[in-house]
Amino acid sequence: MIGNTDQIGRGEHYMATGVKAPPTTTISDARSPVLVAMADTFIGGMGHPGSPIRVAGSMEDTFARLPSAADRRQLRLILRVFGSRLGSLALTGRAVPFHRWSRDQRVALMSSWSTSRLAFRRQLFQIFKRLSLLAFLGDTDEDGTNPVWPEIGYPGPISAPRPVPKPIRTTVLDGDTTLSCDAVIVGSGAGGGVVAGELAAQGKDVIVLEEGGYYNEADFNQIELAMMQKLYYQGGFAATADAAIALVAGGCLGGGTVVNYSTSFRTPDWQRLAWATRHGLSWMMGDEYTASLDAVCERVGVNRDQTRVAPRERVLQRGLQRLGWHVERMPRNVQGCSQDATCGYCGLGCQSGAKQSTLRTYLLDAYQRRARIIVNCKVDHVIIEDGKAVGVRATVRQPGEPAWTLIVRSTAVVAAAGAIGTPALLQRSGIRGAAIGRNLRLHPGTAVVGVFDEPLRPWEGTMQSIFSDEFINVDGDHHGPKLESGPMHPAILALVVPWRDASHYQRLMRSLPNMSVLAPLVRDHAGGRVIARDGTARVEYKLTTQDVADLRRGIEASVRVMEAGGATEVFTSQSPFVVYRPGQRGGIEAFMADVDRAGYGAGQMGYLSAHQMGSARMGADPANSAFGPDHESHTVKGLFIADASAFPTALGTNPMITIMAMAHHASRVIAAAC
Ligand SMILES: Cc1cc2nc3c(=O)[nH]c(=O)nc-3n(C[C@H](O)[C@H](O)[C@H](O)COP(=O)(O)OP(=O)(O)OC[C@H]3O[C@@H](n4cnc5c(N)ncnc54)[C@H](O)[C@@H]3O)c2cc1C
């Protein structure tokens, strides 16, 4: 399996490797040799000699899909610079185009950039590392296999999708169209789905517009890259502007509820009190909101019975119990979940249909009550006349069809495009306000990986069955790390597993069958922002000193849990390989000093956010909120909010049920208005 690609020049890779590019790969212009060389740098001798060419083709594809023209231009410029003598001189100090360097030279450069003092070098390193490894580890060759999976003990897909018919017939356009309805809902995730179902149940004429496509059990093939491209926001490759925090969110009909891990916590009482008293959402303290929580939990089947603990979490449970720390079973929104091997693939869509996403619940309810649902439909802006929202303008791009313009005229407009999409939509609509795009919270988390003697097959089993709240309130104001885990698949791990060179990476990945992970996530103190730039959302965000302190506490706690659970090696997601082996000199204190030295800054530690919120928040004061306590915009009548962007602050726990319950509450107000 060791490839012999060493120097890769323009057109020379065929000679160097002796292998023809797979037919799907397009080596179309002078920039591509740089991408092939970049892919070869990261995957090195792994795979087979054609792998860098496949991966470069996949990277081209990812670039082409980036929604921002500015991002696409910037990346192409970087590749041009790498590929020219002068550009390479300026970037690297060597007047030789990058693709003419030997592999050893390229590896040495990227490895040094991973820990560079210059943030832009770390940023470029992260971008190319993630792109290369996501494509390499998460996809297959034309014959449906991946040569590296057997090497790292990963089975790839373990069951084929069943041919389940799609129960919703989406509305298909055949030209520019104008429609009208009582309420148009932008986005179909946790918030939008619930509002659609509830409004339709109250007899309202509803139209749901969703930017992503419609996929169901029949499409969920368990291949990471393919599923990310179909189901995730920006194909799973979104990040903050400095590339420090990977942003994972849903981007299909059903939004995040299709890909999420089905953990279903109710809104904590202390948070209900805080949002009621500090932000004017007094209804959060009342029976009505409790009834909304009850109603959504009932509809999406939340229970604590279907939580069989998978081996990868059993070792963590053991560690937590030995330490005498809090550990509890997860509430989950699943019905008839087999909790067996296939369950671990549920972040790529639940093949068995056990996960009660909005796709299988509220959107279906809405459809059965005559709601119209349009997919591949990006809402460009809200139409505002005389200070009132009267509809939306959207662009529909159905596969194989030209782009059509859709105008929907409605009495109410509901923004439910998620905490990145909604503020961008509001800004594109010319809606001004101090809180639009501000106060974005991310629940940033990192990964601490443990290697155990016993085989754990960490891609298998119940998504999340246990958690620990031992440290969630370390400051008396509900800040601190929440400890959760999740299944481990090789491509998503590329976001957090350190890369020093390909053979080191391969060594780490060979331990995959014996790995488990803890992902401490923190309730962040301050906000980032979302800015609509050339029509697409740019996310700017910085961790505060307190957030870093909370994450540090989470890392230390995770290492202790891993050690108590029996791990033989524990490492962080930092760029240098920072490792703890039980019994090592200086113990955990010395290890934490190594962690501190490796740093917590952008590109120094791998961070991930699956919970974006707060970017168009609700509140009584228009000076620091975008929507009132009644869910309606402070400045535009008839415009309502029903997604995670409405949260006044970071929630502190997994947000789906809170988003759904707030949307349920919003539906009562919206129904009265239309
Ligand atoms: C991998 C993963 C695991 C998670 N696990 C859990 C968990 O176990 N428990 C939990 O509580 N939470 C979990 N979450 C978080 C949870 O799923 C989200 O917080 C929740 O789905 C957000 O709901 P929302 O309505 O705000 O947005 P979303 O569910 O993201 O829905 C927004 C929708 O709007 C669409 N959209 C965006 N812009 C436009 C536009 N201009 N026009 C039309 N449509 C648009 C998007 O494509 C998307 O489908 C997870 C998230 C991810 C990604």
Ligand as a Chemical Component Dictionary entry (heavy atoms), coordinates in Angstrom:
data_LIG
# 
_chem_comp.id                   LIG 
_chem_comp.type                 NON-POLYMER 
_chem_comp.pdbx_formal_charge   0 
_chem_comp.three_letter_code    LIG 
# 
loop_
_chem_comp_atom.comp_id 
_chem_comp_atom.atom_id 
_chem_comp_atom.alt_atom_id 
_chem_comp_atom.type_symbol 
_chem_comp_atom.charge 
_chem_comp_atom.model_Cartn_x 
_chem_comp_atom.model_Cartn_y 
_chem_comp_atom.model_Cartn_z 
_chem_comp_atom.pdbx_ordinal 
LIG C1  C1  C 0 -23.474 16.389 14.074 1  
LIG C2  C2  C 0 -24.425 17.093 15.013 2  
LIG C3  C3  C 0 -24.814 16.463 16.187 3  
LIG C4  C4  C 0 -25.684 17.108 17.067 4  
LIG N1  N1  N 0 -26.150 16.436 18.153 5  
LIG C5  C5  C 0 -27.113 16.998 18.923 6  
LIG C6  C6  C 0 -27.744 16.260 19.950 7  
LIG O1  O1  O 0 -27.483 15.067 20.135 8  
LIG N2  N2  N 0 -28.668 16.889 20.724 9  
LIG C7  C7  C 0 -28.998 18.202 20.541 10 
LIG O2  O2  O 0 -29.802 18.735 21.315 11 
LIG N3  N3  N 0 -28.437 18.914 19.544 12 
LIG C8  C8  C 0 -27.532 18.343 18.708 13 
LIG N4  N4  N 0 -27.021 19.033 17.666 14 
LIG C9  C9  C 0 -27.454 20.410 17.455 15 
LIG C10 C10 C 0 -28.861 20.527 16.874 16 
LIG O3  O3  O 0 -29.086 19.579 15.873 17 
LIG C11 C11 C 0 -29.018 21.934 16.309 18 
LIG O4  O4  O 0 -28.749 22.851 17.345 19 
LIG C12 C12 C 0 -30.410 22.190 15.772 20 
LIG O5  O5  O 0 -30.709 21.329 14.703 21 
LIG C13 C13 C 0 -30.509 23.629 15.291 22 
LIG O6  O6  O 0 -31.840 23.875 14.932 23 
LIG P1  P1  P 0 -32.205 25.133 14.043 24 
LIG O7  O7  O 0 -33.633 25.062 13.754 25 
LIG O8  O8  O 0 -31.655 26.349 14.704 26 
LIG O9  O9  O 0 -31.324 24.968 12.704 27 
LIG P2  P2  P 0 -31.102 23.714 11.768 28 
LIG O10 O10 O 0 -31.614 22.470 12.363 29 
LIG O11 O11 O 0 -29.664 23.770 11.412 30 
LIG O12 O12 O 0 -31.991 24.041 10.489 31 
LIG C14 C14 C 0 -31.759 25.162 9.685  32 
LIG C15 C15 C 0 -32.081 24.781 8.253  33 
LIG O13 O13 O 0 -32.184 25.986 7.487  34 
LIG C16 C16 C 0 -31.645 25.760 6.205  35 
LIG N5  N5  N 0 -31.281 27.060 5.633  36 
LIG C17 C17 C 0 -30.241 27.853 5.974  37 
LIG N6  N6  N 0 -30.255 28.982 5.252  38 
LIG C18 C18 C 0 -31.339 28.908 4.435  39 
LIG C19 C19 C 0 -31.887 29.771 3.447  40 
LIG N7  N7  N 0 -31.344 30.965 3.164  41 
LIG N8  N8  N 0 -32.987 29.369 2.765  42 
LIG C20 C20 C 0 -33.571 28.169 3.040  43 
LIG N9  N9  N 0 -33.097 27.321 3.977  44 
LIG C21 C21 C 0 -31.991 27.684 4.676  45 
LIG C22 C22 C 0 -30.480 24.833 6.472  46 
LIG O14 O14 O 0 -30.136 24.115 5.297  47 
LIG C23 C23 C 0 -31.010 23.943 7.591  48 
LIG O15 O15 O 0 -31.570 22.757 7.088  49 
LIG C24 C24 C 0 -26.146 18.423 16.769 50 
LIG C25 C25 C 0 -25.745 19.051 15.589 51 
LIG C26 C26 C 0 -24.916 18.382 14.703 52 
LIG C27 C27 C 0 -24.535 19.056 13.421 53 
# 
loop_
_chem_comp_bond.comp_id 
_chem_comp_bond.atom_id_1 
_chem_comp_bond.atom_id_2 
_chem_comp_bond.value_order 
_chem_comp_bond.pdbx_ordinal 
LIG C1  C2  SING 1  
LIG C2  C3  SING 2  
LIG C2  C26 DOUB 3  
LIG C3  C4  DOUB 4  
LIG C4  N1  SING 5  
LIG C4  C24 SING 6  
LIG N1  C5  DOUB 7  
LIG C5  C6  SING 8  
LIG C5  C8  SING 9  
LIG C6  O1  DOUB 10 
LIG C6  N2  SING 11 
LIG N2  C7  SING 12 
LIG C7  O2  DOUB 13 
LIG C7  N3  SING 14 
LIG N3  C8  DOUB 15 
LIG C8  N4  SING 16 
LIG N4  C9  SING 17 
LIG N4  C24 SING 18 
LIG C9  C10 SING 19 
LIG C10 O3  SING 20 
LIG C10 C11 SING 21 
LIG C11 O4  SING 22 
LIG C11 C12 SING 23 
LIG C12 O5  SING 24 
LIG C12 C13 SING 25 
LIG C13 O6  SING 26 
LIG O6  P1  SING 27 
LIG P1  O7  DOUB 28 
LIG P1  O8  SING 29 
LIG P1  O9  SING 30 
LIG O9  P2  SING 31 
LIG P2  O10 DOUB 32 
LIG P2  O11 SING 33 
LIG P2  O12 SING 34 
LIG O12 C14 SING 35 
LIG C14 C15 SING 36 
LIG C15 O13 SING 37 
LIG C15 C23 SING 38 
LIG O13 C16 SING 39 
LIG C16 N5  SING 40 
LIG C16 C22 SING 41 
LIG N5  C17 SING 42 
LIG N5  C21 SING 43 
LIG C17 N6  DOUB 44 
LIG N6  C18 SING 45 
LIG C18 C19 SING 46 
LIG C18 C21 DOUB 47 
LIG C19 N7  SING 48 
LIG C19 N8  DOUB 49 
LIG N8  C20 SING 50 
LIG C20 N9  DOUB 51 
LIG N9  C21 SING 52 
LIG C22 O14 SING 53 
LIG C22 C23 SING 54 
LIG C23 O15 SING 55 
LIG C24 C25 DOUB 56 
LIG C25 C26 SING 57 
LIG C26 C27 SING 58 
# 
